[in-house]
Amino acid sequence: MVKMFVVVLGVNLGAALGWWLGSQIGLMTGYFSAVFGASIGLYLSRQYSRNYFD
């Protein structure tokens, strides 16, 4: 359960950071950078939860 929480938190933080950075340029740039940030957050949070919670 904690592993899933870490993953959800990582995806949300990655998407928020990507949106914040990309929306200063434009709406679609914000959207695509949020998607990219969410995927990076997903990868990093899954790696973190796999290494520290198993």
DSSP file (Angstrom, degrees, kcal/mol; ACC not computed):
  #  RESIDUE AA STRUCTURE BP1 BP2  ACC     N-H-->O    O-->H-N    N-H-->O    O-->H-N    TCO  KAPPA ALPHA  PHI   PSI    X-CA   Y-CA   Z-CA
    1    1 A M     >        0   0    0      0, 0.0     4,-1.7     0, 0.0     5,-0.1   0.000 360.0 360.0 360.0 -38.4    0.0    0.0    0.0
    2    2 A V  H  >  +     0   0    0      1,-0.2     4,-2.3     2,-0.2     5,-0.2   0.867 360.0  57.2 -69.2 -35.2    2.9    2.4    0.8
    3    3 A K  H  > S+     0   0    0      1,-0.2     4,-1.9     2,-0.2    -1,-0.2   0.905 106.9  48.0 -61.5 -41.2    4.5    1.5   -2.5
    4    4 A M  H  > S+     0   0    0      1,-0.2     4,-2.6     2,-0.2    -1,-0.2   0.878 109.7  52.8 -67.8 -37.1    1.4    2.6   -4.4
    5    5 A F  H  X S+     0   0    0     -4,-1.7     4,-2.5     2,-0.2    -2,-0.2   0.907 108.5  50.1 -63.5 -41.4    1.2    5.8   -2.5
    6    6 A V  H  X S+     0   0    0     -4,-2.3     4,-2.3     2,-0.2    -1,-0.2   0.895 111.6  48.8 -63.8 -39.8    4.8    6.6   -3.3
    7    7 A V  H  X S+     0   0    0     -4,-1.9     4,-2.3     2,-0.2    -2,-0.2   0.929 112.4  47.0 -66.3 -45.3    4.1    5.9   -7.0
    8    8 A V  H  X S+     0   0    0     -4,-2.6     4,-2.3     1,-0.2    -2,-0.2   0.904 113.3  49.3 -63.6 -40.9    1.0    8.1   -7.0
    9    9 A L  H  X S+     0   0    0     -4,-2.5     4,-2.5    -5,-0.2     5,-0.2   0.905 110.9  50.0 -64.4 -42.0    2.9   10.9   -5.2
   10   10 A G  H  X S+     0   0    0     -4,-2.3     4,-2.3     2,-0.2    -2,-0.2   0.893 111.1  48.5 -64.2 -40.7    5.8   10.7   -7.7
   11   11 A V  H  X S+     0   0    0     -4,-2.3     4,-2.4    30,-0.2     5,-0.2   0.922 113.3  47.5 -66.1 -43.6    3.5   10.9  -10.7
   12   12 A N  H  X S+     0   0    0     -4,-2.3     4,-2.4     2,-0.2    -2,-0.2   0.915 113.5  46.8 -65.4 -42.8    1.6   13.9   -9.3
   13   13 A L  H  X S+     0   0    0     -4,-2.5     4,-2.4     2,-0.2     5,-0.2   0.901 113.1  49.6 -66.7 -39.7    4.8   15.7   -8.4
   14   14 A G  H  X S+     0   0    0     -4,-2.3     4,-2.3    -5,-0.2    24,-0.3   0.908 113.0  46.2 -64.8 -41.8    6.3   15.0  -11.8
   15   15 A A  H  X S+     0   0    0     -4,-2.4     4,-2.6    22,-0.3    -2,-0.2   0.898 112.8  49.8 -67.9 -40.4    3.2   16.2  -13.6
   16   16 A A  H  X S+     0   0    0     -4,-2.4     4,-2.5     2,-0.2    -2,-0.2   0.912 112.4  47.3 -65.3 -41.7    2.9   19.3  -11.5
   17   17 A L  H  X S+     0   0    0     -4,-2.4     4,-2.2     2,-0.2    -2,-0.2   0.915 113.3  48.5 -65.8 -42.1    6.6   20.2  -12.0
   18   18 A G  H  X S+     0   0    0     -4,-2.3     4,-2.6    -5,-0.2    16,-0.3   0.904 112.6  48.1 -64.2 -41.1    6.3   19.6  -15.8
   19   19 A W  H  X S+     0   0    0     -4,-2.6     4,-2.6    14,-0.2    -2,-0.2   0.917 110.8  51.2 -64.5 -43.0    3.1   21.7  -16.0
   20   20 A W  H  < S+     0   0    0     -4,-2.5     4,-0.4     1,-0.2    -2,-0.2   0.905 115.6  41.6 -62.3 -41.7    4.7   24.5  -14.0
   21   21 A L  H  < S+     0   0    0     -4,-2.2     3,-0.5    -5,-0.2    -2,-0.2   0.912 120.8  40.5 -72.5 -41.9    7.8   24.6  -16.3
   22   22 A G  H >X S+     0   0    0     -4,-2.6     4,-1.7     8,-0.2     3,-1.5   0.781 102.0  66.7 -81.2 -27.2    6.0   24.2  -19.6
   23   23 A S  T 3< S+     0   0    0     -4,-2.6    -1,-0.2     1,-0.3    -2,-0.1   0.672  88.0  69.5 -72.2 -13.9    2.9   26.4  -19.0
   24   24 A Q  T 34 S+     0   0    0     -3,-0.5    -1,-0.3    -4,-0.4    -2,-0.2   0.711 106.5  40.2 -72.6 -18.8    5.2   29.5  -18.9
   25   25 A I  T <4 S-     0   0    0     -3,-1.5     2,-0.3     1,-0.4    -2,-0.2   0.862 130.8 -49.2 -92.7 -47.0    5.7   28.9  -22.7
   26   26 A G     X  -     0   0    0     -4,-1.7     4,-1.9     1,-0.1    -1,-0.4  -0.978  50.7 -90.3-178.3 172.7    2.2   27.9  -23.7
   27   27 A L  H  > S+     0   0    0     -2,-0.3     4,-2.1     2,-0.2    -1,-0.1   0.939 121.1  41.8 -67.2 -49.8   -0.8   25.7  -23.1
   28   28 A M  H  > S+     0   0    0      1,-0.2     4,-2.6     2,-0.2     5,-0.2   0.852 113.1  54.1 -70.4 -33.1    0.2   22.8  -25.2
   29   29 A T  H  > S+     0   0    0      2,-0.2     4,-2.3     1,-0.2    -6,-0.2   0.900 108.7  50.4 -63.7 -39.8    3.8   22.9  -24.1
   30   30 A G  H  X S+     0   0    0     -4,-1.9     4,-1.8    -8,-0.5    -7,-0.2   0.901 110.8  49.3 -62.6 -41.7    2.5   22.8  -20.5
   31   31 A Y  H  X S+     0   0    0     -4,-2.1     4,-2.1     2,-0.2    -2,-0.2   0.954 114.0  43.3 -63.6 -50.5    0.4   19.8  -21.4
   32   32 A F  H  X S+     0   0    0     -4,-2.6     4,-2.3     1,-0.2    -2,-0.2   0.866 114.0  50.2 -68.2 -35.1    3.2   17.8  -23.1
   33   33 A S  H  X S+     0   0    0     -4,-2.3     4,-2.7    -5,-0.2    -1,-0.2   0.831 108.7  53.9 -71.8 -28.8    5.7   18.7  -20.4
   34   34 A A  H  X S+     0   0    0     -4,-1.8     4,-2.3   -16,-0.3    -2,-0.2   0.895 109.8  47.4 -67.7 -39.6    3.2   17.5  -17.7
   35   35 A V  H  X S+     0   0    0     -4,-2.1     4,-2.0     2,-0.2    -2,-0.2   0.923 114.3  46.9 -65.5 -43.5    2.9   14.2  -19.5
   36   36 A F  H  X S+     0   0    0     -4,-2.3     4,-2.2     1,-0.2    -2,-0.2   0.913 112.8  49.3 -63.9 -42.9    6.6   13.9  -19.8
   37   37 A G  H  X S+     0   0    0     -4,-2.7     4,-2.7     1,-0.2   -22,-0.3   0.871 109.3  52.5 -64.3 -37.4    7.1   14.9  -16.2
   38   38 A A  H  X S+     0   0    0     -4,-2.3     4,-2.4   -24,-0.3    -1,-0.2   0.888 109.4  48.9 -66.1 -38.3    4.5   12.3  -15.1
   39   39 A S  H  X S+     0   0    0     -4,-2.0     4,-2.2     2,-0.2    -2,-0.2   0.896 112.6  47.4 -69.7 -37.9    6.3    9.6  -17.0
   40   40 A I  H  X S+     0   0    0     -4,-2.2     4,-2.7     2,-0.2     5,-0.2   0.913 112.8  49.9 -65.6 -42.1    9.6   10.5  -15.4
   41   41 A G  H  X S+     0   0    0     -4,-2.7     4,-2.4     1,-0.2   -30,-0.2   0.877 109.8  51.5 -63.1 -38.1    7.9   10.7  -12.0
   42   42 A L  H  X S+     0   0    0     -4,-2.4     4,-2.1     2,-0.2     5,-0.2   0.936 112.2  45.6 -63.1 -47.1    6.4    7.2  -12.6
   43   43 A Y  H  X S+     0   0    0     -4,-2.2     4,-2.1     1,-0.2    -2,-0.2   0.946 116.2  44.2 -62.3 -49.3    9.8    5.7  -13.5
   44   44 A L  H  X S+     0   0    0     -4,-2.7     4,-2.3     1,-0.2    -1,-0.2   0.889 114.1  48.8 -67.3 -39.0   11.7    7.3  -10.6
   45   45 A S  H  X S+     0   0    0     -4,-2.4     4,-2.6    -5,-0.2    -1,-0.2   0.861 110.9  50.6 -71.3 -33.6    9.1    6.5   -8.0
   46   46 A R  H  X S+     0   0    0     -4,-2.1     4,-2.2    -5,-0.2    -2,-0.2   0.901 111.6  48.4 -68.3 -39.0    8.8    2.9   -9.1
   47   47 A Q  H  X S+     0   0    0     -4,-2.1     4,-2.0    -5,-0.2    -2,-0.2   0.917 113.1  48.2 -64.0 -42.3   12.5    2.5   -8.9
   48   48 A Y  H  X S+     0   0    0     -4,-2.3     4,-2.3     1,-0.2     5,-0.3   0.937 113.7  45.2 -63.5 -47.6   12.6    4.1   -5.5
   49   49 A S  H  X S+     0   0    0     -4,-2.6     4,-1.7     1,-0.2    -1,-0.2   0.854 112.6  52.2 -68.4 -32.8    9.8    1.9   -4.1
   50   50 A R  H  < S+     0   0    0     -4,-2.2     4,-0.4    -5,-0.2    -1,-0.2   0.875 115.3  41.1 -68.6 -36.5   11.3   -1.2   -5.7
   51   51 A N  H  < S+     0   0    0     -4,-2.0    -2,-0.2    -5,-0.2    -1,-0.2   0.832 125.8  30.5 -81.2 -32.4   14.7   -0.5   -4.0
   52   52 A Y  H  < S+     0   0    0     -4,-2.3    -3,-0.2    -5,-0.2    -2,-0.2   0.610 119.3  45.6-107.5 -13.1   13.6    0.7   -0.6
   53   53 A F     <        0   0    0     -4,-1.7    -3,-0.1    -5,-0.3    -2,-0.1   0.362 360.0 360.0-115.2   6.1   10.3   -1.1    0.1
   54   54 A D              0   0    0     -4,-0.4    -1,-0.1    -5,-0.1    -2,-0.1   0.433 360.0 360.0 -99.1 360.0   11.1   -4.7   -0.9
